[in-house]
Amino acid sequence: MFGQEFELVECRSNWGENRVYFSDSHGHVQSIATSYTDVAAVDPFVEIAAGRSYFRFDDLIRLVELLERLR
C-alpha cells in the first residue's frame, strides 16, 4: 500500500493500539496501525535521533533487567 492514498474514516484505539480506519478501493473499511501511516505524529525520539540511535534509554534499561532475570 506504500504511496497510496485512502479516504480516512476514523482513528481510534482498539485493544491498546491506535488504528486508522480507511475505505479501500472496493469501498470496504480496513484498518492498520496508525504508526504505519503518516496520520500519526512523528515520534520525537526518532526525529531527534535522526538515525544515530536505534534504542531509547528506557528500552535498553528494560532489556538489561530482562536479561538479568533470564540469567
MMTF fields as JSON, N, C-alpha, C and O atoms, coordinates in Angstrom:
{
  "mmtfVersion": "1.0.0",
  "mmtfProducer": "UNKNOWN",
  "numBonds": 283,
  "numAtoms": 284,
  "numGroups": 71,
  "numChains": 1,
  "numModels": 1,
  "chainsPerModel": [1],
  "groupsPerChain": [71],
  "chainIdList": ["A"],
  "bondAtomList": [4, 2, 8, 6, 12, 10, 16, 14, 20, 18, 24, 22, 28, 26, 32, 30, 36, 34, 40, 38, 44, 42, 48, 46, 52, 50, 56, 54, 60, 58, 64, 62, 68, 66, 72, 70, 76, 74, 80, 78, 84, 82, 88, 86, 92, 90, 96, 94, 100, 98, 104, 102, 108, 106, 112, 110, 116, 114, 120, 118, 124, 122, 128, 126, 132, 130, 136, 134, 140, 138, 144, 142, 148, 146, 152, 150, 156, 154, 160, 158, 164, 162, 168, 166, 172, 170, 176, 174, 180, 178, 184, 182, 188, 186, 192, 190, 196, 194, 200, 198, 204, 202, 208, 206, 212, 210, 216, 214, 220, 218, 224, 222, 228, 226, 232, 230, 236, 234, 240, 238, 244, 242, 248, 246, 252, 250, 256, 254, 260, 258, 264, 262, 268, 266, 272, 270, 276, 274, 280, 278],
  "bondOrderList": [1, 1, 1, 1, 1, 1, 1, 1, 1, 1, 1, 1, 1, 1, 1, 1, 1, 1, 1, 1, 1, 1, 1, 1, 1, 1, 1, 1, 1, 1, 1, 1, 1, 1, 1, 1, 1, 1, 1, 1, 1, 1, 1, 1, 1, 1, 1, 1, 1, 1, 1, 1, 1, 1, 1, 1, 1, 1, 1, 1, 1, 1, 1, 1, 1, 1, 1, 1, 1, 1],
  "groupList": [{"groupName": "MET", "atomNameList": ["N", "CA", "C", "O"], "elementList": ["N", "C", "C", "O"], "formalChargeList": [0, 0, 0, 0], "bondAtomList": [1, 0, 2, 1, 3, 2], "bondOrderList": [1, 1, 2], "singleLetterCode": "M", "chemCompType": "L-PEPTIDE LINKING"}, {"groupName": "PHE", "atomNameList": ["N", "CA", "C", "O"], "elementList": ["N", "C", "C", "O"], "formalChargeList": [0, 0, 0, 0], "bondAtomList": [1, 0, 2, 1, 3, 2], "bondOrderList": [1, 1, 2], "singleLetterCode": "F", "chemCompType": "L-PEPTIDE LINKING"}, {"groupName": "GLY", "atomNameList": ["N", "CA", "C", "O"], "elementList": ["N", "C", "C", "O"], "formalChargeList": [0, 0, 0, 0], "bondAtomList": [1, 0, 2, 1, 3, 2], "bondOrderList": [1, 1, 2], "singleLetterCode": "G", "chemCompType": "PEPTIDE LINKING"}, {"groupName": "GLN", "atomNameList": ["N", "CA", "C", "O"], "elementList": ["N", "C", "C", "O"], "formalChargeList": [0, 0, 0, 0], "bondAtomList": [1, 0, 2, 1, 3, 2], "bondOrderList": [1, 1, 2], "singleLetterCode": "Q", "chemCompType": "L-PEPTIDE LINKING"}, {"groupName": "GLU", "atomNameList": ["N", "CA", "C", "O"], "elementList": ["N", "C", "C", "O"], "formalChargeList": [0, 0, 0, 0], "bondAtomList": [1, 0, 2, 1, 3, 2], "bondOrderList": [1, 1, 2], "singleLetterCode": "E", "chemCompType": "L-PEPTIDE LINKING"}, {"groupName": "LEU", "atomNameList": ["N", "CA", "C", "O"], "elementList": ["N", "C", "C", "O"], "formalChargeList": [0, 0, 0, 0], "bondAtomList": [1, 0, 2, 1, 3, 2], "bondOrderList": [1, 1, 2], "singleLetterCode": "L", "chemCompType": "L-PEPTIDE LINKING"}, {"groupName": "VAL", "atomNameList": ["N", "CA", "C", "O"], "elementList": ["N", "C", "C", "O"], "formalChargeList": [0, 0, 0, 0], "bondAtomList": [1, 0, 2, 1, 3, 2], "bondOrderList": [1, 1, 2], "singleLetterCode": "V", "chemCompType": "L-PEPTIDE LINKING"}, {"groupName": "CYS", "atomNameList": ["N", "CA", "C", "O"], "elementList": ["N", "C", "C", "O"], "formalChargeList": [0, 0, 0, 0], "bondAtomList": [1, 0, 2, 1, 3, 2], "bondOrderList": [1, 1, 2], "singleLetterCode": "C", "chemCompType": "L-PEPTIDE LINKING"}, {"groupName": "ARG", "atomNameList": ["N", "CA", "C", "O"], "elementList": ["N", "C", "C", "O"], "formalChargeList": [0, 0, 0, 0], "bondAtomList": [1, 0, 2, 1, 3, 2], "bondOrderList": [1, 1, 2], "singleLetterCode": "R", "chemCompType": "L-PEPTIDE LINKING"}, {"groupName": "SER", "atomNameList": ["N", "CA", "C", "O"], "elementList": ["N", "C", "C", "O"], "formalChargeList": [0, 0, 0, 0], "bondAtomList": [1, 0, 2, 1, 3, 2], "bondOrderList": [1, 1, 2], "singleLetterCode": "S", "chemCompType": "L-PEPTIDE LINKING"}, {"groupName": "ASN", "atomNameList": ["N", "CA", "C", "O"], "elementList": ["N", "C", "C", "O"], "formalChargeList": [0, 0, 0, 0], "bondAtomList": [1, 0, 2, 1, 3, 2], "bondOrderList": [1, 1, 2], "singleLetterCode": "N", "chemCompType": "L-PEPTIDE LINKING"}, {"groupName": "TRP", "atomNameList": ["N", "CA", "C", "O"], "elementList": ["N", "C", "C", "O"], "formalChargeList": [0, 0, 0, 0], "bondAtomList": [1, 0, 2, 1, 3, 2], "bondOrderList": [1, 1, 2], "singleLetterCode": "W", "chemCompType": "L-PEPTIDE LINKING"}, {"groupName": "TYR", "atomNameList": ["N", "CA", "C", "O"], "elementList": ["N", "C", "C", "O"], "formalChargeList": [0, 0, 0, 0], "bondAtomList": [1, 0, 2, 1, 3, 2], "bondOrderList": [1, 1, 2], "singleLetterCode": "Y", "chemCompType": "L-PEPTIDE LINKING"}, {"groupName": "ASP", "atomNameList": ["N", "CA", "C", "O"], "elementList": ["N", "C", "C", "O"], "formalChargeList": [0, 0, 0, 0], "bondAtomList": [1, 0, 2, 1, 3, 2], "bondOrderList": [1, 1, 2], "singleLetterCode": "D", "chemCompType": "L-PEPTIDE LINKING"}, {"groupName": "HIS", "atomNameList": ["N", "CA", "C", "O"], "elementList": ["N", "C", "C", "O"], "formalChargeList": [0, 0, 0, 0], "bondAtomList": [1, 0, 2, 1, 3, 2], "bondOrderList": [1, 1, 2], "singleLetterCode": "H", "chemCompType": "L-PEPTIDE LINKING"}, {"groupName": "ILE", "atomNameList": ["N", "CA", "C", "O"], "elementList": ["N", "C", "C", "O"], "formalChargeList": [0, 0, 0, 0], "bondAtomList": [1, 0, 2, 1, 3, 2], "bondOrderList": [1, 1, 2], "singleLetterCode": "I", "chemCompType": "L-PEPTIDE LINKING"}, {"groupName": "ALA", "atomNameList": ["N", "CA", "C", "O"], "elementList": ["N", "C", "C", "O"], "formalChargeList": [0, 0, 0, 0], "bondAtomList": [1, 0, 2, 1, 3, 2], "bondOrderList": [1, 1, 2], "singleLetterCode": "A", "chemCompType": "L-PEPTIDE LINKING"}, {"groupName": "THR", "atomNameList": ["N", "CA", "C", "O"], "elementList": ["N", "C", "C", "O"], "formalChargeList": [0, 0, 0, 0], "bondAtomList": [1, 0, 2, 1, 3, 2], "bondOrderList": [1, 1, 2], "singleLetterCode": "T", "chemCompType": "L-PEPTIDE LINKING"}, {"groupName": "PRO", "atomNameList": ["N", "CA", "C", "O"], "elementList": ["N", "C", "C", "O"], "formalChargeList": [0, 0, 0, 0], "bondAtomList": [1, 0, 2, 1, 3, 2], "bondOrderList": [1, 1, 2], "singleLetterCode": "P", "chemCompType": "L-PEPTIDE LINKING"}],
  "groupTypeList": [0, 1, 2, 3, 4, 1, 4, 5, 6, 4, 7, 8, 9, 10, 11, 2, 4, 10, 8, 6, 12, 1, 9, 13, 9, 14, 2, 14, 6, 3, 9, 15, 16, 17, 9, 12, 17, 13, 6, 16, 16, 6, 13, 18, 1, 6, 4, 15, 16, 16, 2, 8, 9, 12, 1, 8, 1, 13, 13, 5, 15, 8, 5, 6, 4, 5, 5, 4, 8, 5, 8],
  "groupIdList": [1, 2, 3, 4, 5, 6, 7, 8, 9, 10, 11, 12, 13, 14, 15, 16, 17, 18, 19, 20, 21, 22, 23, 24, 25, 26, 27, 28, 29, 30, 31, 32, 33, 34, 35, 36, 37, 38, 39, 40, 41, 42, 43, 44, 45, 46, 47, 48, 49, 50, 51, 52, 53, 54, 55, 56, 57, 58, 59, 60, 61, 62, 63, 64, 65, 66, 67, 68, 69, 70, 71],
  "secStructList": [7, 6, 6, 7, 7, 7, 3, 3, 3, 3, 3, 3, 3, 3, 6, 6, 3, 3, 3, 3, 3, 3, 3, 7, 6, 6, 1, 7, 3, 3, 3, 3, 3, 4, 4, 4, 1, 1, 1, 1, 7, 7, 7, 2, 2, 2, 2, 2, 2, 6, 6, 1, 7, 1, 1, 7, 2, 2, 2, 2, 2, 2, 2, 2, 2, 2, 2, 2, 2, 2, 7],
  "xCoordList": [0.808, 0.0, 0.851, 0.321, 2.169, 3.072, 2.778, 2.651, 2.676, 2.478, 1.034, 0.731, 0.15, -1.259, -1.939, -1.49, -3.01, -3.81, -5.194, -5.752, -5.745, -7.058, -7.891, -7.36, -9.205, -10.116, -10.124, -10.452, -9.762, -9.747, -11.17, -11.951, -11.506, -12.834, -12.796, -13.654, -11.779, -11.722, -10.358, -9.683, -9.967, -8.788, -9.287, -10.026, -8.884, -9.284, -8.348, -7.549, -8.463, -7.645, -8.454, -9.538, -7.923, -8.544, -7.527, -6.411, -7.906, -7.055, -5.685, -4.669, -5.658, -4.42, -3.534, -2.381, -4.062, -3.268, -4.052, -5.244, -3.387, -4.031, -4.126, -3.142, -5.322, -5.561, -6.201, -6.911, -5.936, -6.526, -7.487, -7.122, -8.707, -9.705, -9.884, -10.006, -9.899, -9.974, -10.795, -10.985, -11.282, -12.015, -11.03, -10.291, -11.018, -10.12, -10.734, -11.802, -10.075, -10.525, -11.857, -12.508, -12.258, -13.53, -14.635, -15.759, -14.301, -15.27, -15.411, -16.285, -14.564, -14.596, -13.75, -12.704, -14.206, -13.448, -12.388, -12.694, -11.144, -9.992, -9.324, -9.623, -8.432, -7.685, -6.243, -5.946, -5.358, -3.946, -3.471, -4.122, -2.342, -1.773, -1.449, -0.888, -1.804, -1.554, -0.073, 0.279, 0.795, 2.234, 2.74, 3.84, 1.96, 2.354, 1.956, 2.209, 1.344, 0.822, 1.475, 2.272, 1.12, 1.596, 0.55, 0.676, -0.49, -1.51, -0.948, -1.249, -0.139, 0.438, 1.517, 2.201, 1.644, 2.709, 4.059, 4.163, 5.071, 6.412, 6.874, 6.715, 7.441, 7.963, 9.145, 10.11, 9.093, 10.178, 11.548, 12.542, 11.612, 12.885, 13.45, 14.633, 12.617, 13.059, 13.551, 14.567, 12.835, 13.22, 14.549, 15.414, 14.708, 15.926, 17.118, 18.222, 16.903, 17.992, 18.494, 19.677, 17.604, 17.965, 18.834, 19.801, 18.474, 19.202, 20.482, 21.147, 20.846, 22.09, 21.924, 22.907, 20.692, 20.442, 19.167, 18.133, 19.26, 18.101, 17.335, 16.242, 17.903, 17.304, 17.11, 17.971, 15.984, 15.727, 16.404, 16.535, 16.826, 17.498, 16.63, 17.106, 15.36, 14.456, 14.294, 14.212, 14.248, 14.135, 15.384, 15.283, 16.544, 17.793, 17.847, 18.311, 17.379, 17.344, 16.425, 16.781, 15.242, 14.321, 14.917, 14.69, 15.674, 16.328, 17.36, 17.436, 18.144, 19.146, 18.443, 18.902, 17.343, 16.61, 16.07, 16.119, 15.559, 15.052, 16.169, 15.99, 17.307, 18.43, 18.936, 19.307, 18.956, 19.389, 18.429, 18.858, 17.134, 16.146, 16.275, 16.065, 16.611, 16.746, 17.989, 18.058, 18.983, 20.238, 20.032, 20.982],
  "yCoordList": [-1.198, 0.0, 1.263, 2.374, 1.094, 2.241, 3.232, 2.852, 4.488, 5.549, 5.775, 6.743, 4.909, 5.075, 6.001, 6.149, 6.615, 7.466, 6.864, 6.353, 6.932, 6.384, 7.401, 8.312, 7.239, 8.101, 7.666, 6.522, 8.581, 8.305, 8.253, 9.18, 7.166, 7.012, 7.401, 8.141, 6.887, 7.124, 6.724, 5.853, 7.363, 6.965, 6.64, 7.422, 5.482, 5.128, 4.077, 3.475, 3.873, 2.893, 1.623, 1.652, 0.515, -0.794, -1.723, -1.858, -2.366, -3.338, -2.746, -3.431, -1.475, -0.83, -0.372, 0.001, -0.396, 0.015, 1.06, 0.886, 2.132, 3.145, 2.634, 2.16, 2.737, 2.216, 3.288, 4.165, 3.199, 4.072, 3.221, 2.151, 3.704, 3.019, 3.807, 5.032, 3.108, 3.761, 2.914, 1.718, 3.549, 2.841, 2.425, 3.257, 1.127, 0.651, 0.902, 1.505, 0.449, 0.717, 0.037, 0.392, -0.935, -1.624, -1.076, -1.577, -0.043, 0.561, -0.136, 0.214, -1.114, -1.817, -1.063, -0.507, -1.049, -0.391, -1.366, -2.5, -0.911, -1.685, -0.903, 0.275, -1.541, -0.813, -1.299, -2.456, -0.379, -0.688, 0.143, 1.109, -0.242, 0.514, 1.935, 2.145, 2.896, 4.305, 4.563, 5.409, 3.836, 4.049, 3.693, 4.101, 2.942, 2.589, 3.664, 3.517, 4.732, 5.772, 7.113, 7.246, 8.099, 9.452, 10.244, 11.458, 9.547, 10.188, 10.48, 11.516, 9.574, 9.732, 10.821, 11.032, 11.488, 12.48, 11.768, 10.611, 12.463, 11.897, 11.707, 12.604, 10.551, 10.256, 11.189, 11.178, 11.998, 12.942, 12.265, 12.822, 11.068, 10.364, 10.061, 10.29, 9.55, 9.2, 10.441, 10.397, 11.536, 12.774, 13.323, 13.717, 13.347, 13.898, 12.974, 13.445, 11.663, 10.705, 10.729, 10.501, 11.004, 11.123, 9.964, 10.161, 8.739, 7.558, 7.258, 6.264, 8.098, 7.878, 6.893, 6.335, 6.672, 5.753, 4.975, 5.549, 3.673, 2.834, 2.468, 1.907, 2.783, 2.35, 3.519, 4.392, 3.532, 4.514, 4.033, 2.829, 4.96, 4.634, 3.722, 2.7, 4.083, 3.283, 1.866, 0.917, 1.711, 0.375, -0.456, -1.655, 0.162, -0.557, -0.987, -2.086, -0.132, -0.481, -1.679, -2.607, -1.672, -2.809, -4.08, -5.171, -3.948, -5.11, -5.704, -6.923, -4.853, -5.327, -6.046, -7.099, -5.488, -6.128, -7.489, -8.45, -7.573, -8.847, -9.883, -11.042, -9.468, -10.392, -10.869, -12.034, -9.985, -10.387, -11.4, -12.337, -11.214, -12.178, -13.537, -14.574, -13.541, -14.781, -15.554, -16.766, -14.855, -15.499, -16.422, -17.058],
  "zCoordList": [0.0, 0.0, 0.0, -0.007, 0.008, 0.075, -1.051, -2.215, -0.687, -1.66, -2.062, -2.758, -1.641, -1.986, -0.993, 0.144, -1.426, -0.552, -0.433, -1.405, 0.778, 1.051, 1.8, 2.435, 1.723, 2.458, 3.918, 4.232, 4.801, 6.233, 6.756, 6.543, 7.44, 8.027, 9.499, 9.98, 10.216, 11.659, 12.214, 11.666, 13.295, 14.072, 15.468, 16.065, 15.993, 17.362, 17.931, 17.214, 19.22, 19.91, 20.115, 20.698, 19.635, 19.825, 20.452, 19.951, 21.548, 22.221, 22.55, 22.44, 22.952, 23.351, 22.207, 22.425, 20.992, 19.829, 19.036, 18.784, 18.647, 17.817, 16.389, 15.821, 15.812, 14.469, 13.604, 14.094, 12.309, 11.312, 10.487, 10.0, 10.337, 9.522, 8.237, 8.262, 7.121, 5.818, 4.866, 5.085, 3.802, 2.755, 1.679, 1.153, 1.347, 0.297, -1.085, -1.189, -2.122, -3.496, -3.826, -4.808, -3.013, -3.223, -2.314, -2.317, -1.54, -0.648, 0.691, 1.484, 0.953, 2.233, 3.26, 2.925, 4.499, 5.559, 6.059, 6.428, 6.064, 6.526, 7.65, 7.848, 8.382, 9.41, 9.447, 9.152, 9.819, 10.044, 11.233, 11.631, 11.785, 12.9, 12.455, 11.38, 13.28, 12.96, 12.705, 11.883, 13.406, 13.258, 11.865, 11.492, 11.087, 9.718, 8.717, 7.521, 9.185, 8.294, 8.589, 9.517, 7.781, 8.061, 8.841, 9.001, 9.33, 10.158, 11.541, 12.135, 12.047, 13.384, 13.368, 12.367, 14.486, 14.628, 14.634, 15.044, 14.182, 14.176, 15.616, 16.445, 15.912, 17.247, 17.509, 16.745, 18.575, 18.858, 18.956, 18.491, 19.556, 19.66, 18.281, 18.03, 17.39, 16.036, 15.303, 14.609, 15.455, 14.777, 15.305, 14.522, 16.618, 17.216, 16.978, 16.702, 17.083, 16.885, 15.448, 15.196, 14.514, 13.09, 12.611, 11.875, 13.043, 12.591, 13.345, 13.054, 14.31, 15.053, 16.193, 16.678, 16.626, 17.734, 17.448, 17.107, 17.591, 17.329, 18.589, 18.511, 19.756, 21.007, 21.955, 22.064, 22.633, 23.68, 24.966, 25.189, 25.795, 27.048, 27.908, 28.404, 28.088, 28.929, 28.395, 29.175, 27.067, 26.475, 26.755, 27.015, 26.704, 26.996, 28.458, 28.765, 29.354, 30.78, 30.991, 31.717, 30.365, 30.496, 29.904, 30.426, 28.824, 28.221, 29.176, 29.331, 29.81, 30.785, 31.94, 32.383, 32.425, 33.523, 33.091, 33.859, 31.871, 31.354, 31.229, 31.605, 30.706, 30.553, 31.909, 32.053, 32.907, 34.242, 34.857, 35.532, 34.625, 35.142, 34.445, 35.074, 33.179, 32.427, 32.796, 32.588, 33.348, 33.732, 34.824, 35.282]
}
